[in-house]
């Protein structure tokens, strides 16, 4: 499957295999566990709705850090060092989460409150580590491949993530649960396993990928670079293709991020049991693998722009299907599960492709020697959208007491993102720093 890729390309792609364990275990299983802990807290409903707000806080911190740490990573030798720091932060937070299921939170309300708080803090720290490491990972893309191969390499990376890091740990969790291992032991093991998996499969990137494009590290260069962030932002605003794309990206990736972070909370509150929810999550990962690769292949035939539009359109359909799940929930568990399986299939067809092509589309427009700086702003646009999405979802949910209505602002974001993306100039002239 990886025949024809260089050693550096394969090593870079393996990090998607590594970090995807966090995406599926921490982002999707942890909310299920937190909902169980919340059931023993003083105000269960309030504890559950706070998940969206905490997600927004984690994304806000990551967004504010992104341009600064991105600029620092553009100096010679700094990209890999900074990548390692954030990788270590995320891995250690996952290791900390492995302790929380074994703390006896069901014994009394006080313990449950303390464990719930610990889960939220570790979740935020893990998200910061994940986001920071991803920023440097993305900015290595121009270092490991050529502009002509970026779409292919980027989509294959997402594909490997889905078939490996997203699927294998989830399958292990399902098998342990199926053979009768206590659920809390399963959760404790899988959080720890995620930390080990993430660290171990990051090694190829740390060993084989080097920073080839950089800025000279002179006296006062860091201060000068931080001051130059505003100049970079003005460059982005002055380059119509980049600016309009970033604005469109802000809105449509909001929907993608909200669905990723709120999916399990949505499913549980719509009446889906934990085992059924995990089956749906597994379906998403299995479907996402071939479709991420297909997005890369079809982008060569019909163009990257058209495939991104296909992805946004698919997510609009996802929102409409989600709104239809309310009447299905009144018909019993089987129709509801069928509806969620259809929803999971649709999400799987677009999730990896739209993120991979957005990354490579942007990578073709920016100067390689300032990749970290520019990807810092790319990251901040994506993270700020993830701040707004979960917060709006929780706001509408809290105001109406109907979780499915939280989908409406998500749909609006996709509509705005599509409208803006269609206005992106078709010229792909690269910005020279």
C-alpha positions in Angstrom: 0.0 0.0 0.0 2.9 2.3 0.7 4.9 1.3 -2.3 6.2 4.4 -4.2 6.5 6.6 -1.1 9.8 7.8 0.2 11.2 6.9 3.6 10.5 10.5 4.8 6.9 10.5 3.5 6.2 7.1 5.2 7.7 8.3 8.5 5.7 11.5 8.3 2.5 9.6 7.5 3.0 7.2 10.5 2.4 10.0 12.9 -1.2 10.1 11.7 -1.2 6.4 12.6 0.2 7.4 16.0 -2.0 10.3 17.0 -5.3 8.9 15.7 -5.5 6.8 18.9 -6.0 10.0 20.8 -8.7 11.2 18.3 -10.8 8.1 18.8 -10.2 7.1 22.4 -9.9 10.4 24.2 -12.2 12.5 22.0 -14.9 9.8 21.7 -14.7 7.3 24.5 -13.7 9.8 27.3 -17.0 11.7 27.0 -18.9 8.3 27.6 -16.8 7.7 30.7 -17.3 11.3 31.9 -21.0 10.9 31.5 -20.8 7.8 33.9 -18.9 9.9 36.4 -21.3 12.8 36.0 -24.1 10.4 37.0 -22.7 10.4 40.6 -22.1 14.2 40.8 -24.5 16.6 42.5 -25.9 18.1 39.3 -25.7 15.5 36.5 -27.4 17.6 33.8 -25.1 20.6 34.4 -22.0 18.3 34.5 -22.9 16.8 31.1 -23.6 20.0 29.3 -20.3 21.5 30.5 -18.4 19.1 28.3 -19.0 21.3 25.2 -17.8 24.4 27.1 -14.6 22.6 28.3 -13.9 21.5 24.8 -14.2 25.1 23.7 -11.8 26.2 26.4 -9.2 23.6 25.3 -9.5 24.8 21.7 -9.3 28.4 22.7 -6.0 27.9 24.6 -4.7 25.9 21.6 -5.8 28.6 19.2 -4.1 31.4 21.2 -0.9 29.4 21.4 -0.8 28.4 17.7 0.7 31.5 16.0 3.3 32.0 18.7 4.5 28.4 18.9 4.2 28.2 15.1 6.6 31.2 14.7 9.1 29.7 17.1 9.1 26.4 15.1 10.4 28.1 12.0 13.9 28.5 13.4 16.6 26.0 12.5 16.3 22.8 14.6 13.3 24.1 16.6 10.5 22.3 14.7 11.3 18.8 15.9 12.1 20.0 19.5 8.8 21.8 19.8 7.0 18.8 18.3 8.5 16.5 20.9 7.5 18.9 23.8 3.9 18.9 22.9 3.9 15.2 22.1 5.2 14.5 25.6 2.5 16.8 27.1 -0.3 14.9 25.3 1.1 11.4 26.0 1.5 12.2 29.8 -2.0 13.5 30.0 -3.3 10.3 28.4 -1.3 8.3 30.9 -2.9 10.3 33.7 -6.4 9.5 32.4 -5.6 5.8 32.8 -5.7 6.3 36.6 -9.2 8.0 36.7 -11.4 4.9 36.2 -9.9 3.1 39.2 -10.5 5.9 41.7 -13.8 4.6 43.2 -15.8 7.6 41.9 -19.1 5.7 42.6 -18.5 5.6 46.3 -19.7 9.1 47.1 -20.4 12.5 45.5 -17.2 14.1 46.7 -15.0 11.6 45.0 -17.1 11.8 41.8 -16.7 15.6 41.8 -12.9 15.3 42.2 -12.6 12.6 39.5 -14.8 14.6 37.1 -12.6 17.7 37.6 -9.5 15.7 37.1 -10.9 14.2 33.8 -11.7 17.7 32.5 -8.3 19.1 33.4 -6.4 16.1 31.8 -8.7 16.3 28.8 -7.8 20.0 28.2 -4.0 19.2 28.7 -4.2 16.3 26.2 -5.9 18.5 23.7 -3.3 21.2 24.0 -0.5 18.6 23.5 -2.4 17.0 20.6 -3.0 20.4 18.9 0.5 21.7 19.4 2.1 18.5 18.1 -0.2 18.5 15.1 0.8 22.0 14.2 4.4 21.0 13.8 3.4 17.7 12.1 1.4 19.6 9.5 4.3 22.1 8.9 6.7 19.2 8.2 4.6 18.4 5.1 6.6 20.8 2.7 9.8 19.3 4.1 9.0 15.6 3.3 7.4 15.9 -0.1 6.9 17.9 -3.2 4.0 20.2 -4.0 2.8 17.8 -6.7 2.6 14.9 -4.2 1.1 16.8 -1.3 -2.5 15.8 -1.9 -1.6 12.1 -2.2 0.7 12.1 0.9 -1.7 14.1 3.0 -4.7 11.9 2.3 -2.7 8.7 2.7 -1.6 9.9 6.1 -5.2 10.4 7.2 -6.1 7.0 5.7 -3.3 5.3 7.8 -4.6 7.1 10.8 -8.1 5.6 10.4 -7.1 2.1 9.6 -4.5 2.0 12.4 -4.7 4.4 15.3 -8.4 4.9 15.1 -9.4 1.3 14.5 -7.0 -1.0 16.3 -7.3 0.5 19.8 -11.0 0.7 19.5 -11.2 -3.0 18.4 -9.0 -4.0 21.4 -11.4 -2.1 23.7 -14.4 -3.9 22.1 -12.8 -7.3 22.4 -11.9 -6.8 26.1 -15.5 -5.6 26.8 -17.0 -8.6 24.8 -15.0 -11.2 26.8 -16.3 -9.9 30.0 -13.5 -7.6 31.3 -14.9 -5.0 33.7 -15.7 -1.8 31.9 -13.6 0.4 34.3 -10.6 -1.9 33.8 -11.2 -1.7 30.0 -11.2 2.1 30.1 -8.1 2.3 32.4 -6.2 0.0 30.1 -7.2 1.7 26.8 -6.3 5.2 28.1 -2.9 3.9 29.0 -2.6 1.9 25.8 -3.3 5.1 23.9 -0.4 6.9 25.6 2.0 4.0 24.7 0.7 3.8 21.1 0.9 7.5 20.5 4.5 7.7 21.8 5.7 4.5 20.1 4.5 5.2 16.6 5.8 8.8 16.7 9.3 7.5 16.7 9.6 7.2 12.8 8.9 10.9 12.5 11.4 11.8 15.2 14.1 9.6 13.7 13.7 10.1 10.0 12.1 13.5 9.3 14.3 16.7 9.4 13.5 20.3 9.1 14.8 21.4 5.7 13.1 24.8 5.4 13.8 27.4 8.2 14.7 30.9 9.0 18.2 31.9 10.3 18.5 32.0 14.1 20.2 35.4 14.7 20.5 37.5 17.8 17.1 39.0 18.6 15.5 36.8 15.9 12.8 35.4 18.2 11.6 38.9 19.3 11.7 40.0 15.6 9.7 36.9 14.5 7.0 37.4 17.2 6.7 41.0 16.1 6.5 39.8 12.5 3.4 37.8 13.2 1.3 40.8 12.4 3.2 41.1 9.0 2.4 37.5 8.3 -1.3 38.1 9.1 -1.3 41.1 6.7 0.3 38.9 4.0 -2.5 36.4 4.5 -5.2 39.1 4.4 -3.5 40.6 1.3 -3.5 37.3 -0.6 -7.0 36.8 -1.8 -6.8 33.1 -2.3 -5.4 32.4 1.2 -7.7 34.9 3.0 -11.0 33.7 1.4 -10.0 30.1 1.8 -9.1 30.6 5.5 -12.4 32.3 6.1 -14.3 29.5 4.5 -12.2 26.9 6.3 -13.0 28.6 9.6 -16.7 27.9 9.1 -16.8 24.5 7.5 -14.1 23.0 9.8 -16.2 24.3 12.7 -18.9 21.8 11.7 -16.3 19.0 11.3 -14.7 19.7 14.7 -18.0 20.0 16.5 -19.3 16.7 15.2 -16.0 15.0 16.2 -16.0 16.4 19.7 -19.7 16.2 20.5 -20.6 12.9 18.7 -20.6 10.6 21.6 -22.4 13.1 23.9 -25.0 13.5 21.2 -25.5 9.8 20.8 -25.8 9.0 24.5 -28.4 11.8 25.0 -30.4 10.6 22.0 -30.8 7.2 23.7 -28.0 5.1 22.1 -26.3 2.7 24.6 -22.5 2.6 24.9 -21.9 -0.6 23.0 -24.0 0.5 20.0 -22.2 3.9 20.1 -18.8 2.2 19.9 -20.0 0.1 17.0 -21.0 3.3 15.2 -17.6 4.8 16.0 -15.9 1.7 14.6 -17.9 2.0 11.4 -16.7 5.6 11.0 -13.1 4.6 11.2 -13.4 1.6 8.8 -15.3 3.7 6.2 -12.9 6.7 6.6 -9.8 4.7 5.6 -10.7 3.9 1.9 -12.5 7.2 1.4 -9.6 9.3 2.6 -7.5 7.7 0.0 -10.2 8.0 -2.6 -10.4 11.7 -1.9 -6.7 12.0 -2.8 -7.2 10.0 -6.1 -10.3 11.9 -7.2 -8.7 15.2 -6.4 -6.3 14.5 -9.3 -9.2 13.8 -11.6 -11.7 16.5 -10.8 -9.6 18.9 -8.7 -9.0 19.6 -5.0 -11.6 22.4 -4.9 -14.4 20.1 -6.2 -13.5 17.4 -3.7 -13.6 19.8 -0.8 -17.0 20.9 -2.0 -18.1 17.2 -2.0 -16.9 16.9 1.6 -18.8 20.0 2.8 -21.9 18.9 0.9 -21.7 15.4 2.6 -21.5 17.1 6.0 -24.6 19.1 5.2 -26.4 15.8 4.6 -25.0 14.5 7.9 -26.7 17.4 9.7 -30.1 16.7 8.0 -29.8 13.0 8.9 -29.0 13.9 12.5 -32.1 16.1 12.7 -34.2 13.1 11.5 -32.9 10.9 14.4 -35.4 12.5 16.8 -38.5 10.7 15.4 -36.4 7.5 15.1 -35.6 7.6 18.8 -39.4 7.3 19.5 -39.6 4.1 17.4 -37.2 2.0 19.5 -33.5 1.2 19.8 -33.2 -0.7 16.5 -34.4 2.1 14.2 -32.3 4.5 16.1 -29.2 2.4 15.7 -29.9 2.0 12.0 -30.1 5.8 11.8 -26.9 6.3 13.6 -25.1 3.7 11.4 -26.3 5.7 8.3 -25.0 8.8 10.0 -21.7 7.2 10.8 -21.2 6.0 7.2 -21.8 9.5 5.9 -19.3 11.0 8.3 -16.7 8.3 7.5 -16.9 9.1 3.8 -15.9 12.7 4.3 -14.1 13.2 7.6 -10.5 12.3 6.6 -10.7 13.6 3.0 -11.9 17.1 3.8 -9.3 17.6 6.5 -6.4 16.1 4.4 -7.2 18.1 1.2 -7.7 21.3 3.2 -4.2 20.8 4.7 -2.5 20.2 1.4 -4.5 22.9 -0.4 -3.2 25.4 2.1 0.3 24.0 2.0 0.6 24.7 -1.7 -0.1 28.4 -1.1 2.4 29.2 1.6 6.2 29.7 1.6 8.0 26.6 2.8 10.6 28.5 4.9 7.7 30.0 7.0 5.5 26.9 7.1 5.2 26.8 10.9 4.2 30.5 11.1 1.6 30.1 8.4 0.3 26.8 9.7 0.1 28.5 13.1 -2.6 30.8 11.6 -4.2 27.9 9.8 -4.4 26.2 13.2 -5.8 29.2 14.9 -8.6 29.5 12.4 -9.4 25.9 12.8 -9.2 26.0 16.6 -11.3 29.1 17.0 -14.0 27.5 15.0 -13.8 24.5 17.4 -14.3 27.0 20.2 -17.5 28.4 18.7 -19.1 25.1 17.5 -19.2 23.1 20.7 -20.2 26.2 22.7 -23.1 27.0 20.3 -24.1 23.3 20.4 -24.3 23.3 24.2 -26.0 26.7 24.2 -28.8 25.6 22.0 -29.1 22.3 23.8 -29.3 24.0 27.2 -31.8 26.6 26.0 -34.2 24.1 24.3 -33.4 21.0 26.5 -33.3 19.1 23.1 -29.9 17.8 22.2 -30.7 17.2 18.5 -31.5 20.9 18.0 -27.8 21.6 18.7 -27.2 20.4 15.2 -28.9 23.5 13.7 -26.0 26.0 14.3 -23.6 23.3 13.0 -25.6 23.1 9.7 -25.5 26.9 9.4 -21.7 26.9 9.7 -21.4 24.4 6.8 -23.8 26.5 4.7 -21.7 29.6 5.3 -18.4 27.7 4.7 -19.7 26.3 1.4 -20.8 29.7 0.2 -17.5 31.3 1.0 -15.4 28.4 -0.4 -17.2 28.8 -3.8 -15.9 32.3 -3.9 -12.2 31.3 -3.4 -10.2 32.4 -6.5 -9.3 29.5 -8.7 -5.7 30.7 -9.2 -3.2 28.8 -7.1 -0.4 31.3 -7.2 2.0 30.6 -4.3 2.6 33.4 -1.8 6.3 34.3 -1.7 7.6 35.5 1.7 
